[in-house]
Amino acid sequence: MFALENPLFILYVRLIGWTLLGYVLGKLLPKIYTTYLGKLLLFGFVPISIISFLRQADLSGWIVIAPTTAWVAILVGAGLAWIWIDLGLSDERFKKLSRGITSQEKNFDNSPFNNSPSSGQALAEDSAWSGATQGSFLLAMTLGNTAFMGYPVSLALVGPQYFAWSLFYDLIGSTIAAYSVGIALASRFGSMSSNQQVPNPFISMAKTPALWSLPIGLGMRFIPLPTVVSSSMNAIAWTTVTLSLVMIGMQLSQLKTLRNVKKALTCLSIKMLLTPLVVGTGLMFFGVTGEPRMAMVLQMGMPPAFSTLVIAQAYNLDRDLTVTTLAFGVVLLLFTIPIWLWLFS
């Protein structure tokens, strides 16, 4: 189990080691260096790595199942989260009714199923489920860290041959969901400053180099490249895996407060445990097993993406809850990976 050549042991050494290095660097260096590294990865290394790994990947089989599974997992997770929120609101109503300090009209406004304009901010100030908290809770369910965290884990445990399943899950599933469902949820439950404009999701996606690298990589699969070019691209690809973990550590070093721990753990239990278990088991009935299923289950079980914090700040959502889910999610990942290897290997 803990032999030095065990892939899980090697993965944990890399995950913990490079992330800790990033954490230390994040504490020592100015915050601007995290931004520089993120842009270097986003606009340079990640697109090259996608093209390189696509040239090595096995695209046989029904790989279209990967993005479909991503959307199913998002909907299942969001549905379970919505049910939990409604249960929490119902419990609050019951307690208020028992104290005789609520009204029928107020109860209706507090429901997340109410589509009235004020429902996103309708909860009373003393409610534990304000509109901002609901938005952050649902946002964490929608946006998983399927790129900077998901790619290293998938490459280590399923290898480059099946990496395309993780790639399609991320780019056609999670990434598009971030610019559509994620922004829609933030707009629904949050608010923006008067001088801020709602970002156009199509323009945002067009500015994402990783999406453009997908068709380029597919088109270059059968184009022979000089050995030096192919080797250089492969070296950049594996360097990207390492730098992604370093950047995760640098981002973690910038998190300040950890509050709403109970809600954060509930959110992570739904996203990182219940949803992968339900959807991963369901894939068996569609004939998806083995390494392809493992690749998708690992992506489903990723912690929330750091972009949730950016969105939470832009739309005035519950920043404390978002920060706590990010920090605890990275730690929880170390405990969930062995579970998926045991259940779905």
N, C-alpha and C positions, 0 to 999 in steps of 0.2 A: 504493500500500500504506500509506504513512504520511501521506497527505493529511489536512489538518486536519478535513475533513468525514467522514473514514472512521470508521464506527461502532466499529471495534476500537480505533482510536487514542483516540477520545473515552472509551471504556470504560476503557482503561488509565490515562488521565489521572485519571479519577474514582476508579478502584480504588486507585491508588498515592497520589494526593493526599489523599483523605479518610481512607484508612487511616493514612497517615503523620501526619495531623493528630490522629487518635485516639490514635496511639502517643505523641505528644508530650503530649497532654492527660492520658493515663494515667500518664505519668511525673510530671507536675506536680500533678495533683489527687489527693486521697485516694481509695482504692479504692472507698469507698462510692458515689462518683459513677458508677462503672461499673455498680454494682447498680441505682442509681436510673434510669439511662438504659435498662438492660435491662428493668426493670419498666414504664417508660413505653412502650417499644416493644411489649412482650409484651401488656400489658393495655389499651393505648390505640391507638397508631398502627398497628400491624400489622393488627388486626381491621378498622379503618376502611379501610386501604389494600386489603385483600383484597376488601371489599365494593365499593370504588370500581373496582378493576381488573376485577372480575367483571362489572360493568355494561358494560364496554367490550369484554370478551373474546368471541371467537367460539367457541361451544360446539358447533358442528356437527361431525359425524364421530364416530368411535368414541373419544371422549375417555376412556372407561373403560379404555382400553389404558394410560393414563398410570400409575395406581396399580398395575396389574398388572405393568407393566414395572419399577416401583420394587421390587416384591417379588421379581421374577425377578433383578434386578441384585443385590439383597441376598443372595439364595441363591447365585447364581453366585460373587460375591465371597467370601462366607463359605466356600464349598466349596473355592475355589482357595487361600484362606488356610489352611484346615484341612490341605489336602494339603501345603502348604509347611511347616507346623508338624510334621507327621508325618515329612516328609523330614529335618527338622532333628533330631528325636528319634532317628530311625533312624541318622543319621550319628553322633550321640553314643553310641548303643549300640554301633555298630561300633567306634568308637575305644576305648571302655571294654573291649569284648571283646578287642580286640587287645592291650590292656594287662593283661588278666586280672583286672579289678577290678569286674566286674559279675555279675549273676545273672539267671536266667530270671524269677524272681518280680519283681525290681526292674524289669526291662524291661517286663513286662506292666503294672505300675502306672504307668509313665511315659507310656503311650500316651494321646493325647487321646480315642481311641475307647473307652477303658475307662470303664464306667458305674458303677464302684464308688464308694462315698462318699468315699474318700480320694483319688480320682484328680485332683481339682482342685488338690490340694496335694502331689501324689505325687512330683514330680521331686526329685531330690537337690539339696542346697543349691548344689552347684557347677555345676548345669545352667544352660545359657543359655536354656532354655525352661521356666521355672517356671510353675506354674499361673497366677500373677498376670500373667506376661508373655504367656502364651497368651490370657488374658482380654482384656488391653489390645489385643493384635494383632487379635483377632476383633472387638472392640468398635469399633475404628477402621474396620473394613470395613463395619460395619452402619450407623453413624450418620454421615451426610453433612451438611454445612452447607448444606442445600437451601433454607433460609429467608433468614437474614441475609446470606449470601453468594450463594446461588443466585438469589434474586429480582432483585437488581441486575444480575447478569450476563444473566439471561434477558430482562429488560425491555430491556436495551441492545441485545441481538443478535437477538432474535426479535420484540420489540415487544409492546405491550399486547394486540394482537389474538390472539396465541397464548399469552399468559401463563397462561391457564387450564390448559394442559397442564403447565406447571411447577408450578402451584398444586396441582392434583390429585395430581401426583407427590409433592409434599412432604406435604400434609395427610393423604391417605388411604394413602400409602405410607410415607415416611420417618418422619413423626411417630408414627404408630401403631407402627411397628417399634421406635422408640426406647423406647416404654413397654412393649413386649412382649418382642421378641427381645433388645433391649439389656439390659434388667433381668434377663432369664433368663440371658444369658451372664455377666453380672457376678455373679449369685448362684451360678452353676455353678463359676466359676473363682476367685472372690474370697471374702472373709469380711467380716462386719460386727461392730461392737462389740456387746457384750451389751445395751446400752441403746438400740440402734437397731432400728427395725422395718422389715421389708421393705415398700416402698411398694406400695399397691394400684394396678395399672396402670389400672383403670377410673376410679378416683377421680382419678388424675393426669391422664388424658385429659379428664375432665369439667371440670377446672380450667384447661384450655388454651383461652383465648378464640379463638385462630385456628381451632380446629375448629368452634366455634359460629358463627363469622362466615361459614363456607362455606355452610351452608343459608340463613342470613339473606341473604347476598349473592345467592344463586340466586333467592330469593323476591322480592328487590327489583329484579331485572333489568328488569321490565316496569312498575314503579311510577314514574310521572313525579315528579321532584323539582324544586323551585325551582332556578333557575339558580345562585343564590348558594350553596345547599347543595351542589349537584353540583360547583361550582367549588372550594368549600372542601374537600370530600372528596378531590378530585383533587390539590389542593395538598398536603394532608396525606400522600397516598399517595406522591408523589414526594419529599417531605421524609423520609418513612420510609426510602426507598432510600438517601438520603445518610446519615442517622443510623445505619443498619445498618452501613455501612462504617466510620463513626467508632467505633462500639462494637467492631467487630472489632479495630481498631487499639488501643483501650484495653485489650482483653483480651490482645492480644499483648504489650503492655508489662508485663504482670504475670507472664509466663512467665520462669522463672529459669534452669533447667539444660537443656542439650541433650545427652542421652546416648543410647546404643543407636541410633546414627545408621544403621548398616547395616540393622538390623531395620526401622527407621522407613521408610527408602527402599524396602525390599522391600514393605512394607505399602502404601505410597502408590503404588508401581508397579502393584500388583494392583488397588487401588481406583480410582485416577485414570487409568490407562492401559489395562490389560488388560480389566477389566470393561466399561467403556464401549465399547471396540472390539468385543468379542465380542457384547454385547447389542445395541449400535447396529447392527451388521451384520445380526444376526438379525432386527431389526425390518423390514428390507427384504423379507424373505420373507413378511411378513404385510401387505404393502402400505402400511406406514407410512414415508413419506419426507418430504422437504421440511422446512418449519419445525416441524411437530409433532415429528418425529424429532430435529431439532436441539435443541429445547427439552428433551427428555428426556435426550439425550446430555450436554448441559451439566450437568443435574442429577446424572447418574450420576458425572460427573467432578469434582464438588465435593470439597474437602478435608474431613477429619473435622470434626464439629461440636464446639464448645467444651463441650457438655454431656458429652462423653466424659470430660473432666477431672473434672467434678463426680461422675460415676458412679465413676470410677477411685478418687477419694479416699474416697468413701462405702463402697466395697467392698474397699478395700485392694488394688487392682490395681497394675500397674507404672506408677507416675506418671511416671517419667522417660521411658519409651517413649511414653506418651500426650502429654506436653508436646512431645516432639520431632516426632511426627507432626503435631501442630497447627501448629507453626512452619514446618516444611518444606512442609507441604501448601499453605499460603497462597502461598508462593513458587513452588511447582511449578505452581500454577494459571495463573500468568502465561505459562508455557511450553506448557501443554496446550491452552489455548483456541484458538490458531491451528491446532493439529493437527486439532481437531474441525471447525473452519470449513473447512479444506482437504479433509478426508475426506468430510464429510457435507453440505456446502452444495450 
